[in-house]
Amino acid sequence: MSKAATSELQLRALSGVVMVAIALTALWLGGVAFWALVSLLSVLMMAEWATMAQASRWQIALAALLTGGLMIAALAFADPANIAIYQDQLIAQTFELTGLGAILLAVISFRARLGAGLLYAVLPAVGLIFLREQPGQGLMLALWTLVIVWATDIGAYFAGRAIGGPKLAPKLSPNKTWAGLIGGMAAALLTGAGIAWLGGLPLACWIAGAPLAVAAQMGDLFESWLKRRSGVKDSGKLLPGHGGVLDRLDGLVPVALLVAAGVATGLI
């Protein structure tokens, strides 16, 4: 391995450790602290999405402003008491406000893609806050969700490098292999089952790791498609060695939505 490659790997590892430490601290604190971090990431995701869509400065600013406003409304989810009493109303309100915001953004900016980006940035973020503040097991549910995605990425990376083999989607992501997908599924299944056992989570959490790993990989491929369509290598340059916020959270988007939906409907 060249010195440049080694330096890049070290930078990725160091920044990765810092990001995980920040995420886990906010997760542990919960409440407003977790809401604030997730809201910031949601706004940054929207800004990167708009930038990749080649939006003008005022369009990017409007998109970020609307995202921030919707996340302020989501502060209601940061209190477990609210979820225990008003869960259905809060969920309905979130879909209504986010849908209206997406339509408004698309109409004002004359860009339907920005409206879609608002849904992409806001709904998973609200879903993650919803999971964290679940009465009783919120901390472990949110941790389990994050660990599933992290385990998928790590398992896919090492299995793909060690085994190689046929490409998963060569036109979208040349480095992804079927071996990597299977490795990610195995890592997510085992790690997810371990967290579920430690946290006393429902039986569904013991077995959901593998299918959620597939969802995480699909989220990754979707973002790769977006980047190819936009002609960029990374969604941004904010995170040293990792690219943009979208590059790091693409797998979490579908997983957070699916787990939140499972909890809201009683499947988890």
VEXZA-725645 format. One record per residue (C-alpha): residue in one letter; x, y negated, z. Coordinates in nm, 4 decimals. Each point is the difference from the previous one (the first is absolute). Layout:
REM VEXZA-725645
("A"; (X; Y; Z));
...
//
This chain:
REM VEXZA-725645
("M"; (0.0000; 0.0000; 0.0000));
("S"; (0.1388; -0.3415; -0.0973));
("K"; (0.0666; -0.2757; 0.2518));
("A"; (-0.2858; -0.2042; -0.1462));
("A"; (-0.2430; 0.2900; 0.0361));
("T"; (0.1188; 0.0673; 0.3547));
("S"; (-0.0422; -0.3661; 0.0917));
("E"; (-0.3497; -0.0033; -0.1496));
("L"; (-0.0951; 0.3124; 0.1952));
("Q"; (0.1323; -0.1492; 0.3231));
("L"; (-0.1958; -0.3213; -0.0615));
("R"; (-0.3179; 0.1976; -0.0655));
("A"; (0.0519; 0.2060; 0.3152));
("L"; (0.0681; -0.3027; 0.2199));
("S"; (-0.2916; -0.2041; -0.1284));
("G"; (-0.2204; 0.3097; 0.0219));
("V"; (0.0839; 0.0467; 0.3674));
("V"; (-0.0783; -0.3660; 0.0694));
("M"; (-0.3343; 0.0212; -0.1816));
("V"; (-0.1013; 0.3176; 0.1832));
("A"; (0.0965; -0.1563; 0.3346));
("I"; (-0.2150; -0.3069; -0.0702));
("A"; (-0.2918; 0.2150; -0.1160));
("L"; (0.0136; 0.2292; 0.3031));
("T"; (0.0268; -0.2920; 0.2428));
("A"; (-0.3060; -0.1694; -0.1479));
("L"; (-0.1803; 0.3338; -0.0089));
("W"; (0.0728; 0.0616; 0.3669));
("L"; (-0.1174; -0.3488; 0.0991));
("G"; (-0.3146; 0.0230; -0.2113));
("G"; (-0.2618; -0.2731; 0.0138));
("V"; (0.0989; -0.3380; -0.1380));
("A"; (0.3663; 0.1002; -0.0440));
("F"; (-0.0829; 0.2874; -0.2342));
("W"; (-0.2655; -0.2064; -0.1771));
("A"; (0.2521; -0.2809; -0.0577));
("L"; (0.2620; 0.2299; -0.1540));
("V"; (-0.2505; 0.1798; -0.2219));
("S"; (-0.1544; -0.3318; -0.1071));
("L"; (0.3397; -0.1412; -0.0957));
("L"; (0.0785; 0.3091; -0.2055));
("S"; (-0.3403; -0.0217; -0.1686));
("V"; (0.0623; -0.3606; -0.1073));
("L"; (0.3471; 0.0904; -0.1289));
("M"; (-0.1441; 0.2943; -0.1935));
("M"; (-0.2535; -0.2287; -0.1644));
("A"; (0.2684; -0.2542; -0.0891));
("E"; (0.2154; 0.2704; -0.1606));
("W"; (-0.2980; 0.1406; -0.1884));
("A"; (-0.0848; -0.3467; -0.1344));
("T"; (0.3618; -0.0625; -0.0955));
("M"; (0.0153; 0.3271; -0.1939));
("A"; (-0.3224; -0.1047; -0.1720));
("Q"; (0.1895; -0.3123; -0.1153));
("A"; (-0.2413; -0.2284; 0.1805));
("S"; (0.0754; -0.3702; 0.0300));
("R"; (0.1089; -0.1547; 0.3284));
("W"; (-0.3452; -0.1289; 0.0851));
("Q"; (-0.1521; 0.3382; -0.0757));
("I"; (0.2535; 0.1730; 0.2255));
("A"; (-0.0678; -0.2543; 0.2755));
("L"; (-0.3765; 0.0462; -0.0338));
("A"; (0.0347; 0.3788; 0.0097));
("A"; (0.2172; -0.0169; 0.3123));
("L"; (-0.2395; -0.2474; 0.1650));
("L"; (-0.3033; 0.2202; -0.0615));
("T"; (0.1883; 0.3043; 0.1267));
("G"; (0.0964; -0.1847; 0.3162));
("G"; (-0.3578; -0.1134; 0.0536));
("L"; (-0.1320; 0.3533; -0.0322));
("M"; (0.2618; 0.1289; 0.2412));
("I"; (-0.1017; -0.2667; 0.2513));
("A"; (-0.3532; 0.1361; -0.0272));
("A"; (0.1471; 0.3459; 0.0632));
("L"; (0.1207; -0.1190; 0.3415));
("A"; (-0.3344; 0.1315; 0.1257));
("F"; (0.1419; 0.3509; -0.0519));
("A"; (0.2873; -0.0706; 0.2397));
("D"; (-0.2215; 0.0669; 0.3026));
("P"; (-0.1012; 0.3621; 0.0720));
("A"; (-0.3144; -0.1252; 0.1746));
("N"; (-0.1211; -0.1584; -0.3235));
("I"; (0.0591; 0.3231; -0.1912));
("A"; (-0.1793; 0.2061; 0.2636));
("I"; (-0.3107; -0.2189; -0.0223));
("Y"; (-0.0016; -0.1544; -0.3480));
("Q"; (0.1953; 0.2453; -0.2176));
("D"; (-0.2552; 0.0381; -0.2787));
("Q"; (-0.0744; -0.3722; -0.0159));
("L"; (0.3694; -0.0896; -0.0098));
("I"; (0.0689; 0.2486; -0.2794));
("A"; (-0.2932; -0.1293; -0.2051));
("Q"; (0.1111; -0.3585; 0.0573));
("T"; (0.3538; 0.0847; -0.1119));
("F"; (-0.1173; 0.1470; -0.3297));
("E"; (-0.2384; -0.2895; -0.0611));
("L"; (0.2532; -0.2740; 0.0717));
("T"; (0.2850; 0.1702; -0.1850));
("G"; (-0.2215; 0.0712; -0.2998));
("L"; (-0.1180; -0.3601; -0.0133));
("G"; (0.3567; -0.1219; 0.0412));
("A"; (0.1179; 0.2207; -0.2863));
("I"; (-0.2760; -0.1278; -0.2291));
("L"; (0.0702; -0.3604; 0.0989));
("L"; (0.3726; 0.0375; -0.0634));
("A"; (-0.0552; 0.1695; -0.3356));
("V"; (-0.2429; -0.2708; -0.1148));
("I"; (0.2001; -0.3012; 0.1167));
("S"; (0.3328; 0.1327; -0.1302));
("F"; (-0.1467; 0.1549; -0.3170));
("R"; (0.1937; 0.3148; 0.0918));
("A"; (-0.1916; 0.3151; 0.0904));
("R"; (0.3309; 0.1586; 0.0942));
("L"; (0.0383; -0.2423; 0.2903));
("G"; (-0.3422; 0.0985; 0.1300));
("A"; (0.1054; 0.3640; -0.0091));
("G"; (0.3185; -0.0941; 0.1835));
("L"; (-0.2009; -0.1547; 0.2815));
("L"; (-0.1808; 0.3300; 0.0544));
("Y"; (0.3332; 0.1836; -0.0138));
("A"; (0.1639; -0.2266; 0.2581));
("V"; (-0.2851; -0.0501; 0.2466));
("L"; (-0.1993; 0.3230; 0.0327));
("P"; (0.2909; 0.2298; 0.0986));
("A"; (0.1262; -0.2641; 0.2438));
("V"; (-0.3374; -0.0236; 0.1704));
("G"; (-0.0194; 0.3795; -0.0013));
("L"; (0.3311; 0.0241; 0.1839));
("I"; (-0.1127; -0.2481; 0.2664));
("F"; (-0.3262; 0.1931; 0.0296));
("L"; (0.1962; 0.3192; 0.0673));
("R"; (0.2328; -0.1587; 0.2555));
("E"; (-0.2845; -0.1381; 0.2074));
("Q"; (-0.2119; 0.3144; 0.0101));
("P"; (-0.1112; 0.0490; 0.3616));
("G"; (0.2052; 0.2709; 0.1694));
("Q"; (0.2289; 0.1313; -0.2739));
("G"; (0.0682; -0.3081; -0.2100));
("L"; (0.3735; -0.0109; 0.0620));
("M"; (0.0541; 0.3648; -0.0937));
("L"; (-0.2315; -0.0192; -0.3028));
("A"; (0.1874; -0.2966; -0.1426));
("L"; (0.3374; 0.1568; 0.0819));
("W"; (-0.1098; 0.3260; -0.1642));
("T"; (-0.1018; -0.1920; -0.3127));
("L"; (0.3347; -0.1776; -0.0249));
("V"; (0.1998; 0.3152; 0.0716));
("I"; (-0.1831; 0.1878; -0.2757));
("V"; (0.1173; -0.2584; -0.2540));
("W"; (0.3552; -0.0178; 0.1360));
("A"; (0.0314; 0.3793; 0.0077));
("T"; (-0.1275; 0.0208; -0.3571));
("D"; (0.2621; -0.2469; -0.1218));
("I"; (0.2845; 0.1710; 0.1857));
("G"; (-0.1039; 0.3528; -0.0922));
("A"; (-0.0502; -0.0919; -0.3650));
("Y"; (0.3370; -0.1751; -0.0171));
("F"; (0.2061; 0.2846; 0.1429));
("A"; (-0.1904; 0.2813; -0.1730));
("G"; (0.0226; -0.1822; -0.3300));
("R"; (0.3738; -0.0514; 0.0337));
("A"; (0.0711; 0.3508; 0.1237));
("I"; (-0.2176; 0.1903; -0.2452));
("G"; (-0.0635; -0.2286; -0.2954));
("G"; (-0.1982; 0.1685; -0.2752));
("P"; (-0.2921; -0.1189; -0.2131));
("K"; (-0.0973; -0.3647; 0.0232));
("L"; (-0.3314; -0.0920; 0.1590));
("A"; (-0.0781; -0.3033; -0.2169));
("P"; (0.3081; -0.0862; -0.2087));
("K"; (-0.1598; -0.2958; -0.1767));
("L"; (-0.0925; -0.1686; 0.3265));
("S"; (0.2719; 0.1078; 0.2417));
("P"; (0.2903; 0.1958; -0.1554));
("N"; (0.1457; 0.0981; 0.3378));
("K"; (-0.3084; 0.1723; 0.1401));
("T"; (-0.0182; 0.3778; -0.0339));
("W"; (-0.2524; 0.2709; 0.0775));
("A"; (0.2469; 0.1367; 0.2531));
("G"; (0.0004; -0.3387; 0.1693));
("L"; (-0.3787; -0.0033; 0.0141));
("I"; (-0.0093; 0.3454; 0.1591));
("G"; (0.2758; -0.0976; 0.2432));
("G"; (-0.1927; -0.3125; 0.0954));
("M"; (-0.3175; 0.2023; 0.0537));
("A"; (0.1821; 0.2492; 0.2220));
("A"; (0.1665; -0.2742; 0.2048));
("A"; (-0.3283; -0.1877; 0.0428));
("L"; (-0.1871; 0.3164; 0.0980));
("L"; (0.2537; 0.1044; 0.2636));
("T"; (0.0613; -0.3478; 0.1396));
("G"; (-0.3681; -0.0881; -0.0031));
("A"; (-0.0857; 0.3197; 0.1859));
("G"; (0.2683; -0.0777; 0.2572));
("I"; (-0.1309; -0.3511; 0.0650));
("A"; (-0.3567; 0.1327; 0.0125));
("W"; (0.1022; 0.2576; 0.2605));
("L"; (0.1886; -0.2536; 0.2113));
("G"; (-0.2809; -0.2545; -0.0185));
("G"; (-0.2921; 0.2375; 0.0419));
("L"; (-0.1472; -0.1090; -0.3330));
("P"; (-0.2905; 0.1806; -0.1722));
("L"; (0.0589; 0.3246; -0.1889));
("A"; (-0.0318; -0.1796; -0.3338));
("C"; (0.3228; -0.1858; 0.0768));
("W"; (0.1856; 0.3306; 0.0272));
("I"; (-0.0709; 0.0906; -0.3618));
("A"; (-0.0475; -0.3337; -0.1758));
("G"; (0.3703; -0.0750; -0.0424));
("A"; (0.0436; 0.1835; -0.3309));
("P"; (-0.2934; -0.1572; -0.1898));
("L"; (0.0852; -0.3414; 0.1409));
("A"; (0.3563; 0.0477; -0.1255));
("V"; (-0.1440; 0.0418; -0.3499));
("A"; (-0.1954; -0.3231; 0.0491));
("A"; (0.3173; -0.1771; 0.1133));
("Q"; (0.1870; 0.1170; -0.3100));
("M"; (-0.2884; -0.1131; -0.2219));
("G"; (0.0187; -0.3409; 0.1653));
("D"; (0.3704; -0.0097; -0.0794));
("L"; (-0.0629; 0.0938; -0.3634));
("F"; (-0.2735; -0.2624; -0.0312));
("E"; (0.2388; -0.2703; 0.1155));
("S"; (0.2622; 0.1307; -0.2432));
("W"; (-0.2586; -0.0389; -0.2759));
("L"; (-0.0674; -0.3575; 0.1118));
("K"; (0.3703; -0.0830; -0.0087));
("R"; (0.0466; 0.1521; -0.3442));
("R"; (-0.2982; -0.1945; -0.1264));
("S"; (0.1535; -0.3175; 0.1427));
("G"; (0.3499; 0.0806; -0.1252));
("V"; (0.1683; -0.0153; 0.3422));
("K"; (0.2160; 0.2457; 0.1941));
("D"; (-0.1167; -0.1040; 0.3472));
("S"; (-0.3132; -0.1783; 0.1191));
("G"; (0.2172; -0.2542; 0.1817));
("K"; (0.3336; -0.0639; 0.1683));
("L"; (-0.1094; -0.0677; 0.3562));
("L"; (0.1252; 0.3241; 0.1577));
("P"; (0.3760; 0.0630; -0.0325));
("G"; (0.0640; 0.3250; -0.1829));
("H"; (-0.3713; 0.0770; -0.0310));
("G"; (-0.1383; -0.2568; -0.2431));
("G"; (-0.3344; -0.1509; 0.0888));
("V"; (-0.2746; 0.0657; 0.2513));
("L"; (-0.2076; 0.1835; -0.2603));
("D"; (0.2948; 0.2294; -0.0673));
("R"; (-0.0007; 0.1085; 0.3645));
("L"; (-0.3743; 0.0174; 0.0618));
("D"; (-0.1292; 0.1474; -0.3266));
("G"; (-0.0419; 0.3459; 0.1522));
("L"; (-0.1675; -0.1355; 0.3130));
("V"; (-0.2767; -0.1753; -0.1954));
("P"; (-0.2013; 0.3102; -0.1002));
("V"; (0.0848; 0.1901; 0.3184));
("A"; (-0.1211; -0.2794; 0.2297));
("L"; (-0.3221; -0.0264; -0.1997));
("L"; (-0.0646; 0.3747; 0.0059));
("V"; (0.0737; 0.0438; 0.3704));
("A"; (-0.2105; -0.3032; 0.0934));
("A"; (-0.2857; 0.1362; -0.2112));
("G"; (0.0372; 0.3381; 0.1688));
("V"; (-0.0182; -0.1533; 0.3462));
("A"; (-0.2912; -0.2288; -0.0900));
("T"; (-0.2041; 0.2905; -0.1384));
("G"; (0.0885; 0.2412; 0.2786));
("L"; (0.2044; 0.2354; -0.2179));
("I"; (0.3066; -0.0717; 0.2133));
//
